[in-house]
Amino acid sequence: MWLAGAAAEPMRRVSSVAAVAGLGLAGDRYALGGGTWAQYPDLEKQVTLIDRDDVAAVAAETSSELTPGDTRRNIVTTGIDLPALVGQWFRVGDALLFGMKRCPPCTHLERLTGVRLVKAMAHRGGINAAVVAGGPIAEGSLVRPVPEEEAVRAGAPTGADRPVPRLV
């Protein structure tokens, strides 16, 4: 897992973190209101996830030494179909999240890494998620889809208050 305390600050690896409902990950730039895109507050920027295999594929395609931390995504998974979680409730450790949208790369990321990765990462950028119910997340935490009923019992909003994913 990776956090940065401010926009463009290098990401630092952590072994555990608290997910905070409505904010993101404790100590991360977006939970603190200081991310590059924080001037556009919404649920989409609370937590980002990317799969380790996608990072490796982008590194290979760009002939770079891109690391998971270089992607500026918070949580690195292994073997999870992350795009399938967009529009779904899921848990990471004890935290309940909602998949908001795919997380395409931006030229800001290219500037920070010095790697021309936008094209290679276009469909490998992971997803953005909202924290619906907070809780601890530790390295190695299970990522699992959650049925609607379980999410509601955990405090997930329903009806007009339910998050609306961006499926494009």
Residue pairs with C-beta under 8 A, 6 or more apart in sequence:
1 13
1 14
1 15
1 16
1 17
1 25
1 74
1 75
1 76
1 137
1 139
2 11
2 12
2 13
2 14
2 68
2 69
2 72
2 73
2 74
2 75
2 76
3 11
3 12
3 14
3 17
3 25
3 27
3 28
3 29
3 74
4 10
4 11
4 12
4 28
4 29
4 72
5 27
5 28
5 29
5 32
5 34
6 29
6 32
6 34
7 29
7 34
7 35
7 36
7 38
8 36
8 108
8 112
9 29
10 69
11 69
11 70
11 72
12 69
13 69
14 27
15 138
15 139
16 136
16 137
16 138
16 139
17 25
17 26
17 27
17 28
17 136
17 137
18 25
18 26
18 134
18 135
18 136
18 137
19 25
19 26
19 47
19 92
19 93
19 95
19 97
19 131
19 134
19 135
19 136
19 137
20 26
20 31
20 131
20 134
21 131
21 132
21 133
21 134
21 155
22 46
22 130
22 131
23 30
23 31
23 46
23 131
24 30
24 31
24 45
24 46
24 47
24 74
24 131
25 31
25 46
25 47
25 74
25 131
25 137
28 35
28 74
29 35
29 36
29 38
30 38
30 45
30 46
31 46
33 41
35 45
36 108
37 45
38 45
43 98
43 100
43 130
43 163
44 100
44 101
44 128
44 130
44 166
45 128
46 128
46 129
46 130
46 131
47 74
47 75
47 97
47 128
47 129
47 130
47 131
48 72
48 73
48 74
48 75
48 103
48 126
48 127
48 128
48 129
49 73
49 74
49 75
49 76
49 77
49 80
49 82
49 85
49 92
49 103
49 126
49 127
49 129
49 143
50 68
50 71
50 73
50 75
50 76
50 77
50 82
50 103
50 124
50 125
50 126
51 76
51 77
51 78
51 79
51 80
51 82
51 124
51 126
52 68
52 76
52 77
52 78
53 78
53 79
54 121
54 124
54 125
54 126
55 66
55 67
55 68
55 71
55 76
55 124
57 120
57 124
58 64
58 66
58 71
58 117
58 120
58 121
58 124
59 65
59 66
59 67
61 120
62 115
62 116
62 117
62 120
64 113
64 115
64 117
66 113
66 115
66 117
68 76
70 112
70 113
70 115
71 105
71 109
71 121
71 125
71 126
72 109
72 112
73 103
73 125
73 126
75 92
75 137
75 143
77 143
80 143
82 99
82 126
82 127
83 102
83 127
85 99
85 127
85 129
85 145
86 99
86 100
86 101
86 102
86 127
86 165
86 166
86 167
87 99
87 165
87 167
88 98
88 99
88 145
88 146
89 96
89 97
89 98
89 132
89 145
89 146
89 147
89 148
89 150
89 151
89 156
90 96
90 97
90 98
90 99
90 129
90 143
90 144
90 145
90 146
91 97
91 142
91 143
91 144
91 146
92 137
92 141
92 142
92 143
93 135
93 136
93 137
93 138
93 141
93 142
94 135
94 136
94 137
95 131
95 133
95 134
95 135
95 136
95 137
96 131
96 132
96 133
96 135
96 146
96 151
96 154
96 155
96 156
97 129
97 130
97 131
97 132
98 129
98 130
98 132
98 151
98 156
98 163
98 165
99 127
99 128
99 129
99 165
100 127
100 128
100 129
100 130
100 163
100 165
100 166
101 127
101 128
101 165
101 166
101 167
101 168
102 123
102 125
102 126
102 127
102 128
103 125
103 126
103 127
103 128
104 118
104 121
104 122
104 125
105 117
105 118
105 121
105 122
105 125
106 118
107 118
109 117
109 118
109 121
110 116
110 117
110 118
130 163
132 151
132 154
132 155
132 156
132 157
132 163
133 154
133 155
133 156
146 154
148 156
152 158
156 162
157 163
